[in-house]
Amino acid sequence: MQVEILSNQSNSVIAATPGRHFPGILLQGDTISNVFDDLKRVYDFISQQSGEEVEDAKYNILSILELLEDNLRHYEYALTKHDRELPYHPSIEQRSIEKILDSLEL
């Protein structure tokens, strides 16, 4: 696959791939891992609050966490497949939001 690098700024590479209309932002795996952990702490904090607006915020945060988790799973799979070490610990499997999602009454 041919990738066109539009910007090579550290921690924010902009790349265009064939078949995609818009370019993507390449974030480092450890950066995404840190964002996941930060957002999970926000979720844990607001989960101690109550109210309709809080419930809406919790679902919005869980939606973002789920997206990040899916990307981290793919990242970890690709690194493992190519015998690369993870730049963070623990793995996403150990930090999964799966139990939270399973406990929700949708």
N, C-alpha and C positions, 0 to 999 in steps of 0.2 A: 504494500500500500504506500502510495506517495502522500506525504504530509507536507503542507506548506506552512512554515513557521512565519507568522505575521509580526510577532514580537517575542523577543527572548528575554524579557525582564525576569529577574530572579523571583521564584515562587508565583509567577503568573504568566506562564508562556501562553500565547494565543496561537492556536493551530487550526488550519482548515484541512478537513479530510474530504476525499472524494465522496460524492453522493449526499453531502450535507449542505444545506443552503447557508447556514450560519456557522462561523468558526466556533471552536470551543476554547474554554480556559482550562489549561492543564495545571491542576493544583497538586502539590506533593502529597503523598499518602499520609505522612505524619501530620500535615496541616489539616487534612480532612478528619483524621483521628482526633486531633485536638478540638476541632469544631464540634464533633460528635459528643465528646466528653463534656464540653462547656454547655452545650444545649441540653444534654441529659441532666446536668445539675440544675439548670433553669426549670426543667420539667419537674424534677424532684421537689424543688422549692414551691412552685405554684400548685403542686398536687396537695400541699398542706393547706391551701386556701379553699374557699368555697364560693359558689355563685355561678350564674349562667355564663358570664363573660370568661370566667376562669376555665370552665369546661370547654368553651370554644377555643381558647388559647391552648389548652392541653392537647386537643385534637390537631390543631395546626402544628404544634411542636412535634407531636408523634409522627405526623406526615413527613416532616423534614427529617426527623431521626431515621425513619424507615428508608427514605431515599439515600441518606448517607450510609446507613448500615449496608444496604444492597451494594453500593459502590465500594465500600471497604471489603465486603466479602469477595467481590470480583478482583479487587486489588490484591488481596491476600492469596487468592487462588492463582493469579498470574505470577506472583512472586514465588510461590511454592513450586509451581510448575517449572520455573526457570532457576530453581535452586538459589533463590535470593532470600536474604534475611529480612524480616520485618523491621522497619525503622522505629517501631513502637511496641510496647507490651502493656497489658495483655492483648491477645487477639480479639477481634470483634465478636467471635463466638462466646467469649467469656464476658462480654459487655452487652450482649444482645438485648434488645427491647422486646423480644418474642413473648416473654412472660407477661409483660404489660399489655401487649396487644391481645393475647389470649384471654386476659382477665376482663377485657372491656365488654360491656353489654351494648352491642351495636344494633 
